[in-house]
Amino acid sequence: MTKLKISKTMAGRTAVKAFLAVALLAGPAVVPGGDVSAAGVKATAAPTAQSTAPVMRDNLSKYGLVKDVELPVTVTAGGLSYTLEKIMIYDKNSKDAQSLIKKYGYTGTGNYFVWTKITMENKGETVIEQTANSPDPKWRLALTDGGILAETMPRVKVKKKNDKEAIWDWSLKPGEKFTTYQGLMYSGTKFDHFVIWLNVKGSKTEKFIVNREE
């Protein structure tokens, strides 16, 4: 390699230009202390994207259920859009279930406590609610024929309408939308399908997340 000698008398812009010109010809070894590009400029490693763990939206496979569609799933009837964002099934006596039951004061009996994250939106032209004025449930979830999940009251939140931590009473004006959580109880022991039913203002629809066994 030809050694580059810089005269002490070289100064100013002329010296800088001359040095850079020779450095480019000399190749990448001119710039020490790391990787260099073909132009002799130290290369900066591109930042690597951090891998993010996939969001766990359900544990249905733990109970032998194989999804036919992935969550989130949206079902609409009578102007109400119901989106199931997440569902976790826990043995009622498990640590996870007892933590939620005690935190929100859930009542009810069953073998399993089911925790759901849901988003509701009123796409109709009138108020849609589940209150003393309209107490009938607007949706039902089932894990087998006759195996409907029962709503269970969160006593800590029972007086708070449209609560975003644990829903009980709720009311949506046209255009309103919010995300919340709902606790349910399952008294059965069998798991062979999973379906969402909506019944709003006389309009009914259903959506299977796990189809019935043949």
Secondary structure as GFF3:
##gff-version 3
##sequence-region A 1 214
A	DSSP	alpha_helix	12	26	.	.	.	ID=ss1
A	DSSP	three_ten_helix	28	30	.	.	.	ID=ss2
A	DSSP	three_ten_helix	60	63	.	.	.	ID=ss3
A	DSSP	beta_strand	73	77	.	.	.	ID=ss4
A	DSSP	beta_strand	80	91	.	.	.	ID=ss5
A	DSSP	alpha_helix	95	104	.	.	.	ID=ss6
A	DSSP	beta_strand	112	122	.	.	.	ID=ss7
A	DSSP	beta_strand	128	130	.	.	.	ID=ss8
A	DSSP	beta_strand	139	142	.	.	.	ID=ss9
A	DSSP	beta_strand	150	151	.	.	.	ID=ss10
A	DSSP	beta_strand	170	172	.	.	.	ID=ss11
A	DSSP	beta_strand	177	186	.	.	.	ID=ss12
A	DSSP	beta_strand	194	200	.	.	.	ID=ss13
A	DSSP	beta_strand	203	210	.	.	.	ID=ss14
###
